[in-house]
């Protein structure tokens, strides 16, 4: 993941101090997305903000080739230690996409887009959509206004707050999801509860 300014320091220190801070079990959203991608017979996917790879392994185990993007060198080293060196992980901020010229069958972006400001979110959706192959799918998770942290911390802008030092969060509702994803083939919004209430946002290239 990336802090909203795109600087790696926050995530370097977070991964350095807390290491595998989310454990090794994949997120519920990753399991659901894996099922969806397998059903659609996707072969290669991109995971922006891959972290130390806990959400990547479940795709690899199902025969899907995974490419990642990660801002933290520490997290990339952890991913290689735990999940092998056969996975390409581009080192850098998702705000600097694209990192390659590949087209992907699928893109899974977990717990990342709500950390960006409005122009960065718009660019991320656009960049991901551009790297999808025709009829490819992309799935994002975005934090919901139903989260207990909504409205907490320092107000930055509409529905966006500095929750704690260095982490600004944008909270979604269905209206804002439509505003940001309708032009990117949005076809399904699902509410899902993880450690926080999220929206699972599904888009398809070629249908809009």
Backbone as CSV, one residue per row, in Angstrom:
resi,resn,N_x,N_y,N_z,CA_x,CA_y,CA_z,C_x,C_y,C_z
1,UNK,0.846,-1.191,0.000,0.000,0.000,0.000,0.884,1.244,0.000
2,UNK,0.258,2.356,-0.253,1.007,3.593,-0.409,0.335,4.675,0.421
3,UNK,1.148,5.503,1.085,0.516,6.622,1.766,0.148,7.660,0.724
4,UNK,-0.763,8.578,1.092,-1.401,9.401,0.068,-0.436,10.301,-0.689
5,UNK,0.710,10.611,-0.090,1.663,11.456,-0.801,2.556,10.649,-1.734
6,UNK,2.406,9.317,-1.693,3.203,8.480,-2.575,4.620,8.255,-2.077
7,UNK,4.932,8.660,-0.839,6.277,8.471,-0.301,6.364,7.124,0.411
8,UNK,7.481,6.437,0.260,7.585,5.095,0.823,7.884,5.037,2.320
9,UNK,8.246,6.169,2.938,8.745,6.115,4.313,7.738,5.498,5.278
10,UNK,6.473,5.887,5.136,5.459,5.378,6.064,5.382,3.860,6.002
11,UNK,5.328,3.309,4.791,5.161,1.868,4.652,6.454,1.113,4.922
12,UNK,7.598,1.731,4.641,8.872,1.098,5.008,8.934,0.878,6.515
13,UNK,8.590,1.917,7.276,8.657,1.779,8.731,7.576,0.839,9.239
14,UNK,6.392,0.867,8.615,5.306,-0.016,9.045,5.686,-1.480,8.847
15,UNK,6.180,-1.813,7.654,6.577,-3.206,7.400,7.828,-3.580,8.187
16,UNK,8.720,-2.615,8.373,9.933,-2.889,9.118,9.653,-3.203,10.581
17,UNK,8.720,-2.438,11.171,8.419,-2.622,12.592,7.445,-3.773,12.824
18,UNK,6.417,-3.854,11.982,5.322,-4.789,12.253,5.398,-6.056,11.422
19,UNK,6.315,-6.075,10.453,6.536,-7.261,9.626,5.218,-7.756,9.016
20,UNK,4.871,-9.002,9.278,3.657,-9.580,8.671,2.436,-9.132,9.471
21,UNK,2.107,-7.843,9.374,1.136,-7.250,10.297,-0.290,-7.735,10.072
22,UNK,-0.556,-8.314,8.904,-1.905,-8.821,8.648,-1.938,-10.357,8.637
23,UNK,-0.850,-10.983,9.098,-0.819,-12.434,9.106,-0.627,-12.999,7.701
24,UNK,-0.931,-14.281,7.538,-0.714,-14.948,6.259,-2.016,-15.388,5.582
25,UNK,-3.113,-15.337,6.313,-4.383,-15.710,5.695,-4.797,-14.622,4.716
26,UNK,-5.265,-15.001,3.525,-5.733,-13.978,2.583,-6.981,-13.279,3.102
27,UNK,-7.167,-12.047,2.693,-8.381,-11.307,3.054,-9.605,-11.993,2.451
28,UNK,-10.741,-11.819,3.089,-11.988,-12.385,2.576,-12.253,-11.901,1.141
29,UNK,-11.951,-10.636,0.888,-12.125,-10.078,-0.457,-11.264,-10.809,-1.477
30,UNK,-10.045,-11.202,-1.064,-9.146,-11.923,-1.976,-9.709,-13.301,-2.299
31,UNK,-10.277,-13.974,-1.302,-10.865,-15.293,-1.529,-12.037,-15.194,-2.501
32,UNK,-12.901,-14.218,-2.285,-14.055,-14.034,-3.173,-13.608,-13.670,-4.594
33,UNK,-12.591,-12.825,-4.687,-12.082,-12.419,-6.006,-11.399,-13.591,-6.703
34,UNK,-10.674,-14.401,-5.942,-10.057,-15.607,-6.515,-11.123,-16.510,-7.119
35,UNK,-12.207,-16.741,-6.359,-13.302,-17.575,-6.871,-13.863,-17.003,-8.179
36,UNK,-14.034,-15.695,-8.211,-14.575,-15.013,-9.387,-13.615,-15.125,-10.566
37,UNK,-12.323,-14.875,-10.325,-11.328,-14.943,-11.397,-11.182,-16.368,-11.936
38,UNK,-11.230,-17.361,-11.049,-11.152,-18.762,-11.489,-12.373,-19.115,-12.337
39,UNK,-13.535,-18.659,-11.889,-14.774,-18.899,-12.643,-14.683,-18.317,-14.051
40,UNK,-14.018,-17.169,-14.167,-13.880,-16.494,-15.463,-12.650,-16.978,-16.236
41,UNK,-11.925,-17.953,-15.674,-10.742,-18.556,-16.326,-9.638,-17.544,-16.622
42,UNK,-9.415,-16.618,-15.708,-8.349,-15.631,-15.901,-6.987,-16.286,-15.670
43,UNK,-6.005,-15.881,-16.456,-4.686,-16.523,-16.421,-3.595,-15.653,-15.809
44,UNK,-3.710,-14.347,-15.963,-2.661,-13.477,-15.420,-3.287,-12.221,-14.839
45,UNK,-2.841,-11.847,-13.632,-3.431,-10.684,-12.967,-2.341,-9.775,-12.416
46,UNK,-2.744,-8.533,-12.186,-1.890,-7.516,-11.572,-2.476,-7.174,-10.210
47,UNK,-1.606,-7.094,-9.189,-2.037,-6.669,-7.860,-1.252,-5.416,-7.469
48,UNK,-1.834,-4.223,-7.663,-1.185,-2.995,-7.179,-1.250,-2.960,-5.655
49,UNK,-0.138,-2.606,-5.007,-0.099,-2.592,-3.553,-0.109,-4.006,-2.998
50,UNK,0.788,-4.837,-3.498,0.768,-6.271,-3.173,1.264,-6.559,-1.762
51,UNK,1.924,-5.576,-1.118,2.418,-5.798,0.243,3.418,-6.940,0.289
52,UNK,3.292,-7.803,1.310,4.203,-8.944,1.409,3.598,-10.202,0.799
53,UNK,2.515,-10.040,0.033,2.041,-11.123,-0.818,0.960,-12.022,-0.258
54,UNK,0.402,-11.687,0.909,-0.561,-12.622,1.515,-1.800,-12.824,0.640
55,UNK,-2.171,-11.807,-0.151,-3.335,-11.945,-1.027,-2.975,-12.491,-2.404
56,UNK,-1.680,-12.654,-2.666,-1.255,-13.139,-3.983,-1.234,-14.661,-4.055
57,UNK,-0.861,-15.296,-2.955,-0.621,-16.732,-2.966,-1.853,-17.528,-3.376
58,UNK,-3.017,-17.101,-2.934,-4.254,-17.828,-3.228,-4.542,-17.852,-4.735
59,UNK,-4.138,-16.807,-5.436,-4.290,-16.784,-6.897,-3.273,-17.722,-7.545
60,UNK,-2.034,-17.657,-7.062,-0.974,-18.515,-7.606,-1.317,-19.994,-7.431
61,UNK,-1.888,-20.333,-6.292,-2.257,-21.727,-6.019,-3.330,-22.238,-6.975
62,UNK,-4.029,-21.303,-7.604,-5.076,-21.673,-8.547,-4.651,-21.465,-10.006
63,UNK,-3.320,-21.452,-10.208,-2.792,-21.431,-11.564,-2.790,-20.089,-12.254
64,UNK,-2.968,-19.031,-11.482,-2.986,-17.683,-12.055,-1.621,-17.035,-11.847
65,UNK,-1.045,-16.489,-12.908,0.225,-15.772,-12.817,-0.024,-14.390,-12.225
66,UNK,0.760,-14.037,-11.204,0.566,-12.776,-10.494,1.764,-11.856,-10.706
67,UNK,1.483,-10.599,-11.051,2.474,-9.527,-11.057,2.043,-8.506,-10.020
68,UNK,2.995,-7.963,-9.269,2.650,-7.005,-8.223,3.332,-5.661,-8.403
69,UNK,2.806,-4.688,-7.680,3.437,-3.370,-7.535,3.479,-3.080,-6.038
70,UNK,4.626,-2.650,-5.536,4.734,-2.391,-4.098,5.756,-1.290,-3.841
71,UNK,5.387,-0.357,-2.968,6.241,0.797,-2.693,7.338,0.478,-1.675
72,UNK,7.130,-0.561,-0.858,8.069,-0.874,0.218,9.028,-1.990,-0.184
73,UNK,10.328,-1.684,-0.183,11.337,-2.714,-0.476,11.298,-3.821,0.571
74,UNK,11.044,-3.442,1.817,10.961,-4.438,2.892,9.849,-5.432,2.611
75,UNK,8.683,-4.923,2.198,7.549,-5.801,1.895,7.880,-6.736,0.731
76,UNK,8.567,-6.229,-0.285,8.949,-7.064,-1.436,9.890,-8.178,-0.987
77,UNK,10.855,-7.845,-0.134,11.776,-8.867,0.386,11.016,-9.932,1.178
78,UNK,10.017,-9.505,1.962,9.193,-10.442,2.729,8.396,-11.345,1.796
79,UNK,7.850,-10.768,0.728,7.076,-11.561,-0.243,7.956,-12.637,-0.869
80,UNK,9.185,-12.283,-1.210,10.094,-13.248,-1.823,10.454,-14.353,-0.824
81,UNK,10.621,-13.980,0.437,10.976,-14.954,1.467,9.838,-15.962,1.671
82,UNK,8.623,-15.470,1.717,7.486,-16.332,2.058,6.894,-17.057,0.849
83,UNK,6.936,-16.421,-0.312,6.176,-16.952,-1.453,7.024,-17.222,-2.684
84,UNK,8.344,-17.134,-2.543,9.217,-17.483,-3.649,9.592,-16.291,-4.506
85,UNK,10.507,-16.543,-5.423,11.067,-15.459,-6.244,10.543,-15.476,-7.677
86,UNK,9.529,-16.301,-7.943,9.054,-16.438,-9.320,8.020,-15.383,-9.698
87,UNK,7.700,-14.507,-8.764,6.674,-13.496,-9.017,7.336,-12.149,-9.303
88,UNK,6.952,-11.519,-10.403,7.467,-10.182,-10.714,6.771,-9.172,-9.813
89,UNK,7.560,-8.396,-9.079,7.000,-7.307,-8.270,7.748,-6.028,-8.636
90,UNK,7.048,-5.087,-9.204,7.643,-3.789,-9.548,7.745,-2.954,-8.283
91,UNK,8.928,-2.364,-8.060,9.111,-1.521,-6.886,8.777,-0.078,-7.241
92,UNK,7.783,0.473,-6.559,7.405,1.855,-6.794,5.985,2.123,-6.329
93,UNK,5.564,3.359,-6.471,4.229,3.780,-6.069,3.224,3.524,-7.184
94,UNK,2.016,3.124,-6.807,0.972,2.918,-7.823,0.647,4.219,-8.555
95,UNK,0.993,5.354,-7.941,0.741,6.632,-8.602,1.660,6.825,-9.814
96,UNK,2.682,5.950,-9.937,3.590,6.018,-11.082,3.299,4.940,-12.135
97,UNK,2.154,4.281,-12.010,1.774,3.305,-13.044,1.675,3.994,-14.399
98,UNK,1.906,3.225,-15.493,2.187,1.788,-15.541,3.692,1.493,-15.415
99,UNK,3.994,0.271,-14.930,5.370,-0.185,-14.785,5.774,-1.143,-15.905
100,UNK,4.799,-1.607,-16.663,5.091,-2.445,-17.826,4.015,-2.182,-18.875
101,UNK,4.174,-2.789,-20.015,3.217,-2.584,-21.114,2.269,-3.773,-21.265
102,UNK,2.248,-4.630,-20.256,1.421,-5.835,-20.325,-0.062,-5.507,-20.220
103,UNK,-0.852,-6.385,-20.787,-2.297,-6.351,-20.605,-2.647,-7.541,-19.720
104,UNK,-3.486,-7.318,-18.737,-3.810,-8.356,-17.761,-5.275,-8.775,-17.874
105,UNK,-5.510,-10.079,-17.650,-6.886,-10.585,-17.631,-7.662,-10.008,-16.456
106,UNK,-6.946,-9.769,-15.352,-7.599,-9.276,-14.145,-6.687,-8.405,-13.312
107,UNK,-7.294,-7.528,-12.527,-6.556,-6.682,-11.586,-7.301,-6.725,-10.259
108,UNK,-6.554,-6.951,-9.168,-7.135,-6.962,-7.836,-6.421,-5.929,-6.990
109,UNK,-7.168,-4.950,-6.504,-6.579,-3.834,-5.769,-7.249,-3.749,-4.400
110,UNK,-6.545,-4.237,-3.380,-7.139,-4.392,-2.045,-6.648,-3.316,-1.075
111,UNK,-7.600,-2.643,-0.425,-7.269,-1.753,0.680,-6.322,-0.634,0.337
112,UNK,-6.400,-0.149,-0.883,-5.409,0.817,-1.359,-6.044,2.121,-1.842
113,UNK,-7.087,2.020,-2.656,-7.586,3.209,-3.353,-8.082,4.272,-2.375
114,UNK,-8.599,3.853,-1.232,-9.128,4.836,-0.278,-8.026,5.597,0.458
115,UNK,-6.765,5.231,0.228,-5.645,5.964,0.832,-5.149,7.101,-0.060
116,UNK,-5.724,7.227,-1.237,-5.260,8.210,-2.223,-6.185,9.419,-2.270
117,UNK,-5.672,10.524,-2.780,-6.535,11.691,-2.957,-7.330,11.549,-4.259
118,UNK,-8.201,12.485,-4.546,-9.156,12.308,-5.649,-8.466,12.155,-7.000
119,UNK,-7.418,12.966,-7.254,-6.741,12.866,-8.548,-5.954,11.563,-8.645
120,UNK,-5.374,11.107,-7.525,-4.642,9.834,-7.524,-5.598,8.652,-7.706
121,UNK,-6.783,8.735,-7.090,-7.771,7.668,-7.266,-8.220,7.590,-8.719
122,UNK,-8.476,8.740,-9.293,-8.907,8.785,-10.702,-7.828,8.189,-11.607
123,UNK,-6.570,8.550,-11.350,-5.457,8.025,-12.162,-5.312,6.516,-11.980
124,UNK,-5.462,6.027,-10.745,-5.325,4.593,-10.497,-6.386,3.803,-11.258
125,UNK,-7.629,4.245,-11.193,-8.705,3.558,-11.914,-8.421,3.570,-13.411
126,UNK,-8.002,4.730,-13.930,-7.696,4.879,-15.354,-6.529,3.979,-15.756
127,UNK,-5.460,3.990,-14.947,-4.267,3.190,-15.269,-4.582,1.698,-15.234
128,UNK,-5.342,1.274,-14.242,-5.714,-0.145,-14.155,-6.576,-0.539,-15.344
129,UNK,-7.560,0.283,-15.655,-8.450,-0.016,-16.782,-7.653,-0.137,-18.082
130,UNK,-6.674,0.737,-18.247,-5.850,0.727,-19.459,-5.003,-0.539,-19.570
131,UNK,-4.671,-1.156,-18.429,-3.841,-2.367,-18.463,-4.669,-3.651,-18.496
132,UNK,-5.987,-3.513,-18.567,-6.842,-4.689,-18.713,-6.919,-5.096,-20.180
133,UNK,-6.878,-6.387,-20.412,-7.158,-6.878,-21.753,-8.654,-6.734,-22.019
134,UNK,-9.044,-6.768,-23.286,-10.468,-6.662,-23.639,-11.234,-7.766,-22.927
135,UNK,-12.360,-7.401,-22.337,-13.198,-8.307,-21.534,-12.525,-8.751,-20.230
136,UNK,-11.467,-8.039,-19.837,-10.833,-8.316,-18.550,-11.633,-7.702,-17.403
137,UNK,-11.311,-8.151,-16.184,-12.043,-7.710,-14.994,-11.089,-7.065,-13.996
138,UNK,-11.580,-6.038,-13.306,-10.810,-5.501,-12.188,-11.718,-5.361,-10.976
139,UNK,-11.135,-5.685,-9.819,-11.870,-5.678,-8.561,-11.102,-4.817,-7.560
140,UNK,-11.798,-3.838,-6.994,-11.222,-2.954,-5.979,-11.970,-3.150,-4.666
141,UNK,-11.274,-2.947,-3.543,-11.974,-2.791,-2.272,-11.766,-1.363,-1.798
142,UNK,-12.853,-0.762,-1.337,-12.795,0.591,-0.786,-13.537,0.627,0.535
143,UNK,-13.007,1.354,1.499,-13.631,1.402,2.816,-14.951,2.173,2.758
144,UNK,-15.906,1.727,3.544,-17.262,2.270,3.531,-17.451,3.340,4.602
145,UNK,-18.407,4.214,4.366,-18.781,5.206,5.380,-19.357,4.550,6.637
146,UNK,-19.696,3.278,6.535,-20.200,2.550,7.703,-19.089,2.243,8.706
147,UNK,-17.840,2.432,8.317,-16.710,2.160,9.220,-16.776,3.068,10.443
148,UNK,-16.371,2.529,11.582,-16.429,3.315,12.827,-15.458,4.489,12.792
149,UNK,-14.474,4.430,11.897,-13.492,5.516,11.798,-13.986,6.678,10.925
150,UNK,-15.133,6.499,10.265,-15.639,7.574,9.401,-15.962,8.808,10.253
151,UNK,-15.427,9.945,9.837,-15.665,11.183,10.568,-14.715,11.398,11.732
152,UNK,-13.820,10.422,11.983,-12.828,10.545,13.054,-11.593,11.267,12.519
153,UNK,-10.806,11.768,13.422,-9.546,12.392,13.012,-9.749,13.756,12.374
154,UNK,-8.728,14.196,11.680,-8.722,15.543,11.097,-9.427,15.543,9.745
155,UNK,-10.351,16.467,9.568,-11.071,16.603,8.300,-10.114,17.128,7.227
156,UNK,-10.063,16.425,6.089,-9.210,16.852,4.970,-10.062,17.475,3.873
157,UNK,-11.069,16.723,3.446,-12.017,17.177,2.424,-13.249,16.280,2.538
158,UNK,-14.222,16.492,1.691,-15.460,15.720,1.800,-15.182,14.212,1.868
159,UNK,-15.641,13.584,2.946,-15.529,12.135,3.169,-14.079,11.650,3.283
160,UNK,-13.166,12.564,3.554,-11.744,12.203,3.659,-11.162,12.771,4.954
161,UNK,-10.519,11.894,5.733,-10.022,12.268,7.052,-8.622,11.702,7.278
162,UNK,-7.836,12.456,8.051,-6.549,11.930,8.503,-6.825,11.091,9.753
163,UNK,-6.842,9.776,9.590,-7.244,8.868,10.661,-6.167,8.796,11.734
164,UNK,-4.926,8.627,11.309,-3.800,8.794,12.209,-2.641,9.308,11.387
165,UNK,-1.563,9.632,12.048,-0.484,10.393,11.423,-0.021,9.763,10.106
166,UNK,-0.162,10.505,9.030,0.332,10.062,7.734,-0.649,9.232,6.934
167,UNK,-1.807,8.905,7.508,-2.781,8.079,6.783,-4.092,8.833,6.612
168,UNK,-4.323,9.269,5.382,-5.577,9.926,5.040,-6.481,8.930,4.335
169,UNK,-7.738,8.821,4.784,-8.657,7.846,4.217,-9.875,8.523,3.611
170,UNK,-10.227,8.032,2.430,-11.458,8.458,1.773,-12.498,7.354,1.964
171,UNK,-13.698,7.731,2.426,-14.743,6.758,2.723,-15.808,6.782,1.633
172,UNK,-16.103,5.597,1.099,-17.014,5.471,-0.033,-18.458,5.208,0.394
173,UNK,-19.386,5.674,-0.442,-20.753,5.174,-0.447,-21.069,4.811,-1.901
174,UNK,-22.263,4.303,-2.150,-22.571,3.845,-3.508,-22.531,4.981,-4.527
175,UNK,-22.938,6.158,-4.096,-22.921,7.314,-5.005,-21.502,7.646,-5.457
176,UNK,-20.558,7.675,-4.513,-19.176,8.025,-4.886,-18.519,6.900,-5.685
177,UNK,-18.920,5.648,-5.427,-18.404,4.542,-6.245,-18.850,4.710,-7.690
178,UNK,-20.126,5.003,-7.890,-20.615,5.226,-9.258,-19.887,6.396,-9.916
179,UNK,-19.646,7.449,-9.153,-18.974,8.629,-9.712,-17.562,8.296,-10.189
180,UNK,-16.864,7.417,-9.461,-15.467,7.137,-9.790,-15.275,5.924,-10.706
181,UNK,-16.275,5.038,-10.785,-16.077,3.789,-11.519,-17.031,3.567,-12.691
182,UNK,-18.054,4.392,-12.825,-19.016,4.165,-13.920,-18.349,4.183,-15.291
183,UNK,-17.340,5.031,-15.446,-16.654,5.133,-16.735,-15.629,4.019,-16.936
184,UNK,-15.500,3.140,-15.940,-14.515,2.059,-16.011,-15.199,0.694,-16.002
185,UNK,-16.424,0.635,-16.519,-17.099,-0.652,-16.676,-17.689,-1.224,-15.403
186,UNK,-18.039,-0.363,-14.438,-18.631,-0.831,-13.186,-19.882,-1.656,-13.455
187,UNK,-19.954,-2.854,-12.849,-21.166,-3.660,-13.021,-21.679,-4.280,-11.730
188,UNK,-20.899,-4.215,-10.640,-21.396,-4.799,-9.391,-20.725,-4.148,-8.190
189,UNK,-21.533,-3.842,-7.170,-21.035,-3.334,-5.886,-21.566,-4.254,-4.800
190,UNK,-20.661,-4.819,-4.007,-21.048,-5.720,-2.924,-20.490,-5.193,-1.614
191,UNK,-21.301,-5.246,-0.554,-20.809,-4.870,0.770,-20.193,-6.096,1.432
192,UNK,-19.049,-5.906,2.038,-18.340,-7.024,2.666,-17.703,-6.539,3.969
193,UNK,-17.740,-7.384,4.980,-17.148,-7.017,6.262,-15.848,-7.775,6.463
194,UNK,-14.767,-7.031,6.626,-13.469,-7.630,6.964,-13.124,-7.102,8.356
195,UNK,-11.921,-6.554,8.522,-11.644,-5.864,9.776,-12.386,-4.528,9.820
196,UNK,-12.811,-4.077,8.635,-13.620,-2.874,8.468,-14.684,-3.186,7.417
197,UNK,-15.786,-2.449,7.401,-16.746,-2.646,6.314,-16.204,-2.081,5.005
198,UNK,-16.173,-2.921,3.989,-15.661,-2.549,2.672,-16.748,-2.692,1.618
199,UNK,-16.499,-2.045,0.509,-17.223,-2.340,-0.731,-16.297,-3.139,-1.636
200,UNK,-16.837,-4.183,-2.255,-16.139,-4.926,-3.296,-16.683,-4.398,-4.617
201,UNK,-15.815,-3.781,-5.400,-16.217,-3.035,-6.599,-15.701,-3.772,-7.832
202,UNK,-16.621,-4.243,-8.670,-16.236,-5.031,-9.847,-16.497,-4.262,-11.130
203,UNK,-15.504,-4.297,-12.022,-15.589,-3.628,-13.317,-15.166,-4.584,-14.413
204,UNK,-15.707,-4.382,-15.611,-15.321,-5.181,-16.765,-14.997,-4.250,-17.936
205,UNK,-13.901,-4.538,-18.613,-13.520,-3.736,-19.763,-14.249,-4.231,-21.015
206,UNK,-14.843,-3.307,-21.740,-15.462,-3.668,-23.008,-16.970,-3.604,-22.985
207,UNK,-17.556,-3.403,-21.789,-19.008,-3.375,-21.685,-19.587,-1.987,-21.510
208,UNK,-18.722,-0.981,-21.445,-19.265,0.355,-21.211,-19.035,1.258,-22.420
